[in-house]
Amino acid sequence: MTWARSDSIHSRTEVTQSRDREATKAIATLAVGTPLIECVEHWLTPERERPVPRPPGNIGMEEIELIEQAAHLFREWDDHFGGGLRRKAVLGQLYEVADLLRDRHPADMTQRLFQVMAHLAETAAMMSWDSGMQATAQRYYILALRACKEAGDHAFGANILASMARQLLYMGRPSDALELIRLAEDGTRGRAPGAVCSMLRTREAWAYAKLGRVQAFRRATGEAEEALAGADRSSDPCWIRYFDEAELAGVTGGRLLDLAQEHRDQPRYAREAETLIGRALKLRQPESMRSFSLDQAGLAQTYFLQRDLEQAVSAGHKAIDLAGQTQSDRVRVQLADLYQLAVPHQRESAVRDFTERLTVALCA
């Protein structure tokens, strides 16, 4: 299927009218490698339009504004809680917008409907991923990218590609992730806000770290810091406001933690990770509960890697407390990684008590 508007409308209807169980059956595994890259490359290429007869719509601008406000609220829910039951509300609103787009509207209203479709689909993707539904998440990401193309929002399209790249990085596909980041950069052509450029550089650095290219990781991280320092935040769209000094420190600290895991004979990575993750925790806003939980679990890991068991156990208990306030599968994965680091030290009674509590939390 091409990415022409007529085919995109068909795709939106197909995706949004199917239930999650059906969608999961349709794509049982993630698309990776050449099939994925060639699919998303369509967002950069013009498609020959085929006119499709559609009935006139009767929605007003005030109703569109209410849908946009709801989409913003759903994004905040995702940042705080992760996936879970709130995801159903997002999908319900997404189905409604898909129905509206089957009708004919003035050009400015159509563009805004496409844009809110993109935001809702991306939030649905993030919540699906956070609920452990990887393939379904990818399906919604691609739907969001299609809607972005129709809305002409290149910066948000780059953001979606960066989110898809992050998913692939978690799944151990750094080369594919790097290709998506390059597509995102090609799509913005230097027109993205400074915070978006900085975020893209952190995803690029993440891929380099996973590929073992430490010097490239350092270079990309430095470019991310420079881009954020020089960014004009006054005109940032709402969806990139989360990317601040805390997020940059947390993401970079997480990548140094990955390097510390790979190179346990080089303790400097764990020390650097501890410093940056600690800084992120001090700067995090309380509503960013998922990020806060990921950072706290990461901090405990840095202490275990440095064999500072007292600090590791203290930070680990805090991580369990915070994890109970989210419904994030990513947080659970981080806690499972923490468990693997704690197990070798169970001869210490405090560590043994901690791992027992962690086991209960992971099984809940």
Secondary structure, DSSP 8 states (H G I E B T S, - for coil): ---SHHHHHHHHHHHHHS-HHHHHHH--S---HHHHHHHHGGGGS----------B----HHHHHHHHHHHHHHHHHHHHH-SSTHHHHHHHHHHHHHHHTTSB--HHHHHHHHHHHHHHHHHHHHHHHHTT-HHHHHHHHHHHHHHHHHHT-HHHHHHHHHHHHHHHHHTT-HHHHHHHHHHHHHHHTT-S-HHHHHHHHHHHHHHHHHTT-HHHHHHHHHHHHHHHHT--GGG--GGGTT-SHHHHHHHHHHHHHHHHHH-TT-THHHHHHHHHHHHHHHH--TT-HHHHHHHHHHHHHHHHHTT-HHHHHHHHHHHHHHHTT---HHHHHHHHHHHHHHGGGTTSHHHHHHHHHHHHHHH-
